[in-house]
Amino acid sequence: MSRDVATSDNANRDSARILIGVSGGIAAYKIATLVSGLVKHGHDVNVIMSQAATRFVGPDTFRALSGNDVYTSIFEPSMPLGAHVSVTKETDLFLVAPATADTIAAMAHGSANNLLNAAFLAFDGPVLCAPAMNTRMWNKPAVQRNIAQLIDDGIQMVGPETGWLSCREQGVGRMAEPDTLMEAIISTLSTTDNDV
């Protein structure tokens, strides 16, 4: 693919390697739009999915949009060192979106119970997290403690937003829209470039 597509005003660098961890929430379908947009802007996008995420969007969708393989297990035959190690190498930024309450808890407590969480532990660059859940879940003290822990650990939260939720309720917990996630990614990459 030509890198000429990276000349948009929104792109602050020619190309970045971006890893997106998709967990099992209905908002996973929005990540297809984000992946397509990032590739259009010249970025190399890799997607890993929790098993629950594959119930909402098939890996083939992300494979087609990213042009890269999609991984769902630590034990990938093509990655003898472990997919969580191999997939994070030379990655510039890691976005977890949607980030469910379960995934956020695992991240906050250092659990490596699936590929997504293990990759989070193996990655030492900037991490963005886009929470998505029901309002009552979001407001639970346990969830807020986990969010606070991740922020204290240097993870940047993007959202959640207030709006119409898939549970047919209005409230906070809606995942940030693809455009908002794109802006956060570009801003973080720009900041990282300036720190070099």
Summary of the structure (lengths in Angstrom):
residues: 196
radius of gyration: 15.8
end to end distance: 26.8
largest distance: 47.6
contacts: 654
relative contact order: 0.16
helix: 43%
strand: 19%
